[in-house]
C-alpha cells in the first residue's frame, strides 16, 4: 500500500493520464492510415490528427448569436469528463493511486456526463441538424449503455468487484481458460464500442451527409478551439474503448509492479494491442457499409443479448458448478 501511495506512484499515474490523452490522436491517425491503405489510397500522414488539432487551436472560435452559455461551456465539460473517464482506466499499470476510483460505474458516469452536455450543445443553437444529431445520439446511448454495463458486469461477477484494476489483476492471476461468458461479453463490448465511438456501420465520422451523420451533426456549429476540444474528446473516447477491450479482456503484459522493466513491457503490450485493434477496426469499416438509422436499435439489441447471454452463462456454468 505504501508503494502505491508513494510520490513516484502519483507521478506515474499523472504520466499515464497524460499519455492516454496524447496518444488518442495517434490511434485515430493509425486507423485512418490503415483504412486508406486497404482502399488503395495513400491517405493522410500518421500524425495528421495532431496537425489538425494544432490548426484548430490557433483559429478563432465563432459562436452563434442564439447560443447560450451552455454552448460555450460544453466543449470544456465534454473534454474534461472524457479525460477523467480515461484517467481511471489502467493503461500500462494497475497498482496506481487512481485504482481506488477505477470503478466501472464511475467510468460510465463520466461518459454519460459528457454525452449529456454534447447533446445539449447540439440542441442549444436551435439548428435542425443539431437537434437531429442530439436525438439520434440519445437513442444510441439509451441502448448502448445497458449493453456495456452488462458486458462489464460479466467480468466483475467473476472477480467479485466492479473495480477495473481489480478485474484486470484477477484475470491475470486466474488460470487461463476458455470461458463462454467472456466470449459473449467481448462480442457485446465490440458492438457497443463501434456504436459509442460513432464508427461504421452505426455512424460515419468522415461524412457530413445529413441523412447519416450523428456525432458530426451536434458539432457543426463549433469552430476553433471549441471544435478542437470536441474532436479531441471523440478521439479520447475511441482510445477509452480500445484500452478497455485490450486491458480488461486481454490484460497480458500490463504492469503489476511499479518498476522500469514492467512499465516498459506494459507500454509495449498496450501499443501492440491497440495497433491490432486499429487494424481490425479499419478492416471492418472497409468491408461493411453504413446501416440505416432504423436498423441501429436491432444492432444494439444484439449487443445487449450477447451481454445477457454472458451473464447467464457465467451463472449457469461457473456459479452453478
Protein Blocks (a to p, Z undefined) as FASTA:
>chain_A
ZZmmpmklmmmmmmmmmmmmmmmmmmmmmmmmmmmmmnopgbjafklmmmmmmmmmmpcc
dddfkbcfklmmmmmmmmmmmmmmmmmpcfkbmbdfklmmmcfklmmmmmmmmmmmmmmm
mmmnopaklmmmmmmmmmmmmmmmmmmmmmmmmmmmmnopabfklmmmmmmmpccdddfk
lmmmmmmmmmmmmmmnopafkbcckbccfklpmklmmmmmggcjllmmmmmmmmmmmmmm
mmmmmmmmmmghiafbdcfklmmmmmmmmmmmmmmmmmmmmmmmmmpccddfklmmmmmm
mmmmmmmmmmmmmmmmmmmZZ
